[in-house]
Amino acid sequence: MSYIATGNICDVLIHRLSKNDKATLKKYCDNSFKISKEHLLVSKQIPEIDPNILKYNSDKLIDYYEGAKSLYEILKISPAQASDQRLWTFLTHNVFSDYMVKLRPINEKTTGAYIIEHYFCKGAKSLVYNDIALLWWLFYLTDDELNKNDRYHLTKEVFSMRDYTRHLFSGKQGRSKEFRNGLIEYVIENPKTFASRKAEKVRFIMVKMNSISGSSLLSCYTKNEIKNLIKNFKDEIELV
């Protein structure tokens, strides 16, 4: 049994931060932003989570793969529950506050907008910017349960490069499971092509696929059809 933040405290803090309220910003700057119990709700659906599963050691996403895996397997919740900003606000402010202040340090020059982006979840798009929600959602969106050998083979690739979170999962095309799995599998199956300049090449694929989407409804394509589309401009990818 654990807690979630109240909706009211989320709204109040977001409002104050959006106005760059000095007193509120100072609390974050002083690392005294943990939400007190009076502003927390007991949640029987959320288990108690050990804060030590996430310890800051670098800015590389891959270094948190194992911790994110533990979080995902402990936090057995539905997508609806995982869209609740009250959960992620509690986790960033209370459970993983030590991790957050090192990953997203706050000082006198930090704006309220920056804090809102990384410590809260105002809407669906914010789920890939809240640094704890992101870890859970990357596993959920790439969990290949039908793969008996390694259900997380796609997830490992995604954690290899933060660019995926910016250009694949934050875009409209990335909402399609077939699209994102097809693209990720194509990268995995062509290691020589992506041995160098992988970020630039994935961005190029996204640009090409977005141009194709103007005349084709890519969300209706199967994973293999997506991979075949990418193969059509393989030579162009090689030149990036």
N, C-alpha and C positions, 0 to 999 in steps of 0.2 A: 504494500500500500504506500502511495506517495501523494504528492500534491500537484496542483496546477495553480497558476495565478488567477485571480479573479478578472473578469472582463473589465471591471471598473478601473482597476489599477493599471491595466494595459492601456486603456483609453486615456487616463489621466497622465501617465508618463509620456505617452506618444504626443499628446497635446502640448505638454510643457516643453518637450524636446523640440517639437516642430517650431516652437516660439523661441528656441534657444534660451530658455529660462536659466539664468545664471546659477541659482541654487541647485537646480536639478543637474546641470552639467558638472557642477563641482562635486556632487556625490559620485558621479561616474568617474571623474578625474581622480578622486581620492579612493577609488575602488570600494566604496561603501554603498553600493547600489543593490545589495541583496534585498529581496522582497521579504518583508516581515510576515510572520504567521497570520497576523490579522487580515492580510491581503491574499491569503492562500486558501484554497479549497481542497479538502481531502478527496482523492480519487482512488476508488477501489480497483479501477481498470488499469491504472498505471503502477507498475511495480517499483520498488525502491531501486535506484540505480547507483552503482558505485562510481563516484566521480573519478576514481583512479584509472578507469578504462580509457580515459583521454588525457594524456599528458603532453603538453606542448614540447616539441623538440625541433621543429622547423616549419617553414611555410609551405612545404611540399605536401600535396594532398595524399600522395602514396604512403607517407609516413603514418597516416591515421587509418589505413585500411583495416587493420586488425581491431582497433578500437571501435571503428564504425560497424564492423561486423558484429562485435559483441553487443553494441547498442541496438542494432537491428534485430538480433536474435532474442534479446531480452525484452525489447519493446514490441510485443506482439499486438499491434493495433491496426485498425482499419484505416484506409485512406481518409475517410471522413474525420476520424479522430486525429490523424496525422496532419490535418489541415487546420487544426485548432490552435490559434496563436497563443492561447493561454498555456498550453503545454510547453511550447518552445520558449516562451518568455520565462517560465519557471526554470527550465533547464539551462538557459544561457545566464540567467541572473543568479541562480542558487547552486544547482548541482555542479555545473561546469564553469563557474565564474573564474576560477584560477586559470583554466585553459583559455577562456575567452580574453582575459586581460592581456595575455601574452600573444595570442594570435591576432587580436584586434585591440592593440593598446590605445588608451584614451589619454589625451593630455589637454593642456589649456587651449590648444588650437582646434581641437576636435569639435565638429559641428553636431547639432542634434540630429540632423538628417543622416549622418554616418552611423550614429548609434542606433537609430530606428531601423536602418537597413540591415544591420548585422545582429542586433539583439532582440528584435521583434519580428512579427510576421503580419503585416497589415493586410495582405491579400495573397492570392494564389501565386503570383509572380515572386513574392517575397520569400517563398519557401526555399528557393535556390540561393538566397543571399543570407538568410539566417544560418550561421555556420554549424549549428547542431542539426537543425531540420534537414539541411543539405545532405549530411552524412547518411541519415536514415532513408531519405528519398532516393538517393543514388542506388542504394541496395534494393529498395523496393522496385524501382523502375527497371532494373537490369537483372533481377532474380529470375534465372532460367530454371524453374523447378523441374522441367521435363528432361534436363540434361543430367543423367545419372552419374556421369563422371565428375562434373564440376559445375554445380548450379550457379557459381559466381564467376564464371570465366569472362563474362561480359563486364561484370563489375570491376574486376581487376584491371581491365583495360581502361575503363573510365577513370579510375583512381590514378592512372599513370600520368594524367595530364589535366590540369585544372581547366584548360580551354574547353573541354567538353561541357562543363557546367555553364559556361558563358555563351557558347555558340550552338550547342545542340539542345540541351534541356530547357533553356530559357526561350527558345523559339517555338513557333507554331508547329513546325514539322516534327519537332522532338516530342510532341504530345502523342504521336502515333507510335505504338509499341513496335509495329512492323518496320517502320522507318528507322527508328533509332537502333533497333537490334540489327537491322540489315547493314546500316552504316558501320556500327561498331564491329560486327563480324567481318566486314570487308577489310577493315584495318587489321584485325587480328590475322586474317588469312593471307595478307600480303605484307609480311614483315620487311622485306627488302625495300618495297616502295616507301614505307614509312619509317625507315631506319634513320632518316634525316629530315629535318623541317616538317615534322609530323603535324605540329600545330597549324602551320601555314597551309598544309595540304588538306587537313580536315576543314579548315575555313573555306578553302577553294571549293571543296565538295559541297559544302552548305550553300555557297553562292550559286553554284551550278544547279543544284537541286531546287533551290528557290526559284530560279528562272524557269525550270521545267514545270514547276507547280502552277505557273501561270496558265498553262494549257492542259495540265493533267492533274487529277485529284490524287496526289501521292498517298494520302491517308487510306486509299482503297487498295493500294498495292500490297502484295505479300512481301515478306522479308527477302525471298530470293529474287523477286522482281526488282526490288530496290537495289540489290547487289548487282543485278544485270544492268540496270541503268547506269550505275557508277562505272562498271566495266567499259561502257561505251566511250567514256572519255578518260580512260586509264592513261593514255599517252600524254594528255594534257596535265594530269596529276604528276606524272614523272618529271615534268619540266618546271614545276613550281619550286 
